[in-house]
Amino acid sequence: MRRVRDTPGARTESGARAASGARAASGTQAGAGVRDASEGGAKRHRPWLRLPRLSALRLPRSRRGRRLAVQGVMALCVLALLPATWMRMGSDARVGTTADAPAREVAMVFGAGLWKGRPTPYLAHRLDAAAELYRTGKVKVVLVTGDNSRVEYDEPDAMRTYLTERGVPDDRIVSDYAGFDSWDSCVRARKIFGVDRAVLVSQGFHIHRATTLCRSAGIDAYGVAVDEPRDATWYYGGTRELAASGKAALDALFRPDPRFLGPQEAGVTEALASATP
């Protein structure tokens, strides 16, 4: 069979990788310049750059002032929790296990980091679930979406290798090299790869946000929540979701273009064609 990466669509993906890498390199150089300037300023001890001392921050002395301060903190906590609560309530009926997942043509796996060029345990568990969906016939193609903004860091290729080692044919895997965050991945899946129905695969603390964002991007999405032990990484991921949910709510509301959009690609269409008996 013809490999998906040999298609014109895949060559466009390579172009996206090069463009993304160039932008990342220029951004790194610019960032280094800013850091150098900041360090030079710090050495001159500019008085207007000094931070206020913690001793200047005092609690109100009156009972009414303390009550207002507590109410303000509580209001901020409620506001911080609102986006995550909204996403969970809106997607609960569309999240389950691999056994619960409906039959869809495409499974979509979000990147979750690499360690020495291999998927981290969390990403490996996502890929294991996607491989199970393929083996049981619930999906025909797996779209792996992740970060390849620099040459030495390639999530999609590492994900592809992991899946092929577990029996998923190479020509049934499609790579999105510009899935820099969940919103970008969802928008690109819809606008670039033409995916309108998909099973999403991620951990429980992330899958509600991913499902909400993909639905906002126009994808009929069902989320598979991968079980994980309640370790330090799990708690970190859950805490991080509070901040990420705020950005996700803005993305769902304003629907910005991803950082890199590019032309449409035929990778998913061609992979599905090769899957047809």
C-alpha positions in Angstrom: 0.0 0.0 0.0 1.1 3.6 -0.6 2.3 5.3 2.6 0.3 8.3 3.8 3.5 10.3 4.3 4.4 9.9 0.6 1.3 11.7 -0.5 1.2 15.4 -1.6 -0.7 16.0 1.6 2.1 14.6 3.6 4.6 16.8 1.8 2.5 19.7 2.8 2.7 18.5 6.4 6.5 18.5 6.0 6.3 22.1 4.8 4.2 22.9 7.9 6.9 21.3 10.0 9.7 23.4 8.4 7.7 26.6 8.7 6.8 25.9 12.3 10.5 25.1 13.1 11.6 28.3 11.5 9.1 30.3 13.5 10.2 28.6 16.6 13.9 29.3 15.9 13.2 33.0 15.3 11.0 33.2 18.4 13.8 31.6 20.4 16.3 34.1 19.1 14.0 37.0 19.9 13.3 35.6 23.3 17.0 35.3 24.0 17.4 39.0 23.1 14.7 40.0 25.5 16.3 37.9 28.3 19.7 39.5 27.6 18.2 43.0 27.8 16.4 42.1 31.0 19.5 40.7 32.6 21.4 43.8 31.6 18.7 46.0 33.2 18.8 43.9 36.4 22.6 44.4 36.7 22.1 48.2 36.7 19.6 47.9 39.6 17.0 50.2 38.3 14.9 51.3 41.2 11.7 51.5 39.3 11.9 47.7 38.6 11.9 46.7 42.3 9.0 44.6 43.4 6.9 45.6 46.4 7.9 44.0 49.6 5.5 41.4 51.0 5.4 43.3 54.3 3.5 46.0 52.4 0.6 43.6 51.8 -1.6 43.7 54.9 -4.9 42.2 55.7 -7.8 44.7 56.4 -8.0 45.5 60.1 -11.8 45.9 60.3 -14.2 43.0 60.4 -16.0 44.3 57.4 -12.8 44.7 55.5 -11.8 41.1 56.2 -15.2 39.8 55.2 -15.0 41.7 51.9 -11.5 40.2 51.3 -12.8 36.7 51.9 -15.7 37.2 49.6 -13.4 38.6 46.9 -11.2 35.5 47.2 -14.3 33.2 47.0 -15.6 35.1 44.0 -12.2 34.6 42.2 -12.3 30.9 43.0 -15.8 30.5 41.5 -14.8 32.4 38.4 -11.7 30.2 38.0 -13.8 27.1 38.2 -16.7 28.2 35.9 -15.0 27.2 32.6 -14.0 23.8 33.7 -17.4 23.2 35.2 -19.1 24.3 32.0 -17.0 22.0 29.9 -17.5 19.0 32.1 -21.3 19.5 32.3 -21.6 20.0 28.5 -19.5 16.9 27.6 -20.3 14.3 30.3 -22.8 12.5 28.0 -20.1 12.2 25.3 -17.3 10.8 27.4 -16.8 7.1 28.2 -14.4 4.2 27.8 -13.1 2.3 24.7 -15.9 -0.2 25.2 -18.5 2.7 25.2 -17.1 4.4 22.2 -19.3 4.5 19.1 -18.0 3.3 15.7 -16.4 6.2 13.9 -14.0 6.3 11.0 -11.3 8.4 12.7 -9.7 8.3 16.2 -7.8 11.4 17.2 -4.9 11.2 19.7 -3.6 14.3 21.3 0.2 14.6 22.0 1.3 14.5 25.7 5.0 14.8 25.6 8.1 12.8 24.8 10.9 11.4 26.9 14.2 10.6 25.1 12.3 10.6 21.8 9.6 8.1 23.0 6.1 8.8 24.2 5.7 9.6 27.9 3.7 7.0 29.9 0.6 9.2 29.6 0.9 9.5 25.8 1.6 5.8 25.5 -1.6 5.0 27.4 -3.5 7.2 24.9 -1.9 5.4 22.0 -2.7 2.0 23.6 -6.4 3.0 23.7 -6.3 4.1 20.1 -4.7 0.8 19.0 -7.5 -1.0 20.9 -10.1 1.0 19.0 -8.5 0.0 15.7 -8.1 -3.7 16.6 -11.8 -3.9 17.6 -12.9 -2.3 14.4 -14.4 0.8 16.0 -12.1 3.1 13.9 -10.4 2.8 10.6 -7.8 5.6 10.7 -5.8 7.2 13.6 -5.0 10.9 13.4 -2.0 11.7 15.6 -1.7 15.4 16.4 1.1 17.0 18.3 4.0 19.4 18.4 6.9 19.5 15.9 7.8 23.1 16.2 11.5 22.3 16.4 13.5 19.7 14.5 14.6 17.7 17.5 11.1 17.3 19.0 8.6 15.3 16.9 5.6 14.1 18.7 3.6 12.8 15.6 6.4 10.6 14.3 7.0 9.1 17.8 3.3 8.4 18.1 3.3 6.8 14.6 6.2 4.5 15.5 4.5 3.5 18.7 1.3 2.6 17.0 2.9 0.6 14.2 4.8 -1.4 16.8 1.4 -2.4 18.2 -0.1 -3.5 15.0 -1.7 -0.4 13.4 -0.7 -0.3 9.7 1.4 2.7 8.8 -1.0 3.7 6.0 -3.8 3.9 8.5 -2.0 6.6 10.5 -2.1 10.3 9.6 0.1 12.9 11.2 -0.7 16.5 12.0 2.6 18.2 12.8 1.1 21.5 13.9 -1.2 20.4 16.8 0.4 22.9 19.2 -2.5 22.9 21.6 -6.0 21.3 21.8 -7.8 24.1 20.0 -5.3 24.1 17.1 -5.6 20.3 16.8 -9.4 20.4 16.7 -9.5 23.2 14.1 -6.9 21.6 11.9 -8.6 18.2 12.1 -11.8 19.9 10.7 -10.4 22.5 8.3 -7.2 20.8 7.0 -8.0 17.1 7.2 -11.7 17.2 6.7 -12.6 15.3 9.8 -16.3 15.9 10.9 -16.8 12.9 13.2 -14.2 11.4 15.5 -13.4 9.5 18.7 -11.0 11.6 20.8 -8.5 9.8 23.1 -7.0 11.5 26.2 -6.8 11.3 29.9 -9.9 12.0 32.0 -8.6 15.4 33.2 -8.2 16.6 29.6 -10.9 14.8 27.6 -13.8 17.0 28.6 -11.9 20.1 27.4 -10.8 18.3 24.2 -14.4 17.2 23.5 -15.8 20.6 24.0 -13.2 22.3 21.8 -13.6 19.8 19.0 -17.4 20.2 19.1 -16.9 24.0 18.9 -14.7 23.5 15.9 -17.5 21.6 14.1 -16.6 17.9 14.9 -19.1 15.5 16.1 -16.8 14.2 18.9 -17.0 11.4 21.4 -14.2 11.3 24.1 -12.5 8.2 25.4 -11.1 8.8 28.9 -8.0 6.8 29.6 -7.7 5.6 33.2 -4.6 6.7 35.1 -3.4 6.2 38.7 -3.9 9.2 41.0 -0.2 10.1 41.0 1.6 13.4 41.1 1.4 13.8 37.3 -2.4 13.2 37.4 -2.9 15.9 40.1 -0.6 18.3 38.2 -2.7 17.7 35.0 -5.9 18.3 36.9 -4.6 21.5 38.4 -3.3 22.7 35.0 -6.7 22.1 33.5 -8.1 25.0 35.7 -5.9 27.5 33.9 -6.3 25.8 30.5 -10.0 25.8 30.7 -10.1 29.5 30.9 -8.2 29.8 27.6 -10.3 27.0 26.1 -13.5 28.9 26.9 -12.2 31.9 25.1 -11.2 29.8 22.1 -14.7 28.2 22.0 -16.3 31.6 22.2 -14.1 33.6 19.7 -12.9 30.6 17.5 -9.5 32.0 16.5 -7.5 30.5 13.7 -4.7 28.1 14.8 -1.1 29.3 14.9 -0.5 27.5 11.6 -3.4 26.6 9.3 -2.0 26.0 5.8 -3.7 24.3 2.8 -6.1 21.3 3.0 -4.5 17.9 3.1 -5.8 14.6 1.8 -4.1 12.3 4.3 -7.3 11.2 6.1 -9.3 10.8 2.9 -6.6 8.6 1.3 -6.1 6.5 4.4 -9.8 5.8 4.5 -9.8 4.9 0.9 -7.0 2.4 1.5 -9.1 1.0 4.4 -12.1 0.3 2.1 -12.3 -3.4 1.1 
